[in-house]
Amino acid sequence: MTTGGIYENPKYYDIAFSFRDIPQEVDVFEKAIKKYSKIQVTNVVELGCGTSPHLGELLSRGYVYHGIDLSSSMLEFAREKVSKEDLERVHLYKEDMTAFHLPTKIDFCFIMLGSLYVQNRSELYNHFEAVADVLKPGGLYFLDWCINFSPIAEYEDSWVMEKEGVTVETQVKGQYINKVEQLLEEKIKLIASENQSKKTFSETKKKRMIFPQEFLILLDYLDSFEFIGWWNNWDFTQELPGKKTIERPITIIRKK
Ligand SMILES: C[S@@+](CC[C@H](N)C(=O)[O-])C[C@H]1O[C@@H](n2cnc3c(N)ncnc32)[C@H](O)[C@@H]1O
């Protein structure tokens, strides 16, 4: 039985995507900042922040956190994680990542799990122009899984996570709906088992693939960012292409 959208049910989303080692990922952010940022970082923004899995770790390391997302339920779930004392260091906005403005300039920007949901070239330009506008010169934009290094970009994956008696099976499938526009339809399905009952949540979104060479041409065209590099699996010793299967690649660019 389908019981709703994934982003309206953040509790199950949070379990499904809890396979990440968050402190280790924040270590990688800090390594990137130390190596490549030209400015000190005191505040960060996460685009498509959802339930903000990195929020607690970032706050504990002293950063001010900004997050933008389209889903009120996801933002509310993120806000509920924050203690009263920390609330003044957290700013969550219901905004679209293809057209957003923030009231303050940002030192470090990041986007996780291939969440760069643009559907065409103009949204792609608008997204990077909005990031360029909000990021301070010398600041980094860190992208997780957003550039597609395989020309056959269709994908299928599934995994199971468990937390406090709730088991969530996740199925993800991306299939081309328009090869000229490089447009895929991504379907995410969660099957949650809790108290001997099953609930199914699903989300279908269109997503334009971004290939490496067009990404570099886009950066040249925009002239607002320097390309810093891309690495496999969050590991700075594995510069791409490398010899291993490409998995969760990260890409870093810096605002000029
Ligand atoms: C896969 S989740 C990632 C959530 C979180 N960043 C994480 O690491 O778990 C993708 C998120 O992007 C949000 N999203 C999708 N399209 C968006 C858009 N155009 N602007 C802002 N947020 C968007 C969804 O609401 C969802 O919360």
The ligand as an SDF file (V2000), in Angstrom:
LIG
                    3D

 27 29  0  0  0  0  0  0  0  0999 V2000
   17.8440   13.0370   -1.5990 C   0  0  0  0  0  0  0  0  0  0  0  0
   17.1880   14.3080   -0.5730 S   0  0  0  0  0  0  0  0  0  0  0  0
   18.6870   14.8790    0.2090 C   0  0  0  0  0  0  0  0  0  0  0  0
   18.4520   15.4280    1.5880 C   0  0  0  0  0  0  0  0  0  0  0  0
   19.7050   15.7250    2.4070 C   0  0  0  0  0  0  0  0  0  0  0  0
   20.5160   16.7210    1.7700 N   0  0  0  0  0  0  0  0  0  0  0  0
   20.5240   14.5040    2.7000 C   0  0  0  0  0  0  0  0  0  0  0  0
   21.7420   14.5440    2.5280 O   0  0  0  0  0  0  0  0  0  0  0  0
   19.9620   13.5020    3.1400 O   0  0  0  0  0  0  0  0  0  0  0  0
   16.8270   15.5580   -1.7330 C   0  0  0  0  0  0  0  0  0  0  0  0
   16.1550   16.7890   -1.1630 C   0  0  0  0  0  0  0  0  0  0  0  0
   16.1170   17.7840   -2.2090 O   0  0  0  0  0  0  0  0  0  0  0  0
   14.9180   18.5110   -2.0790 C   0  0  0  0  0  0  0  0  0  0  0  0
   14.6560   19.1680   -3.3700 N   0  0  0  0  0  0  0  0  0  0  0  0
   14.2880   18.5990   -4.5440 C   0  0  0  0  0  0  0  0  0  0  0  0
   14.2000   19.5360   -5.5070 N   0  0  0  0  0  0  0  0  0  0  0  0
   14.5210   20.7290   -4.9260 C   0  0  0  0  0  0  0  0  0  0  0  0
   14.6140   22.0570   -5.3960 C   0  0  0  0  0  0  0  0  0  0  0  0
   14.3520   22.3770   -6.6750 N   0  0  0  0  0  0  0  0  0  0  0  0
   14.9870   23.0370   -4.5270 N   0  0  0  0  0  0  0  0  0  0  0  0
   15.2390   22.7360   -3.2180 C   0  0  0  0  0  0  0  0  0  0  0  0
   15.1590   21.4860   -2.7130 N   0  0  0  0  0  0  0  0  0  0  0  0
   14.8050   20.4960   -3.5530 C   0  0  0  0  0  0  0  0  0  0  0  0
   13.8940   17.4790   -1.6620 C   0  0  0  0  0  0  0  0  0  0  0  0
   12.7660   18.0860   -1.0470 O   0  0  0  0  0  0  0  0  0  0  0  0
   14.7150   16.6050   -0.7140 C   0  0  0  0  0  0  0  0  0  0  0  0
   14.5930   17.0170    0.6120 O   0  0  0  0  0  0  0  0  0  0  0  0
  1  2  1  0
  2  3  1  0
  2 10  1  0
  3  4  1  0
  4  5  1  0
  5  6  1  0
  5  7  1  0
  7  8  2  0
  7  9  1  0
 10 11  1  0
 11 12  1  0
 11 26  1  0
 12 13  1  0
 13 14  1  0
 13 24  1  0
 14 15  1  0
 14 23  1  0
 15 16  2  0
 16 17  1  0
 17 18  1  0
 17 23  2  0
 18 19  1  0
 18 20  2  0
 20 21  1  0
 21 22  2  0
 22 23  1  0
 24 25  1  0
 24 26  1  0
 26 27  1  0
M  CHG  2   2   1   9  -1
M  END
$$$$
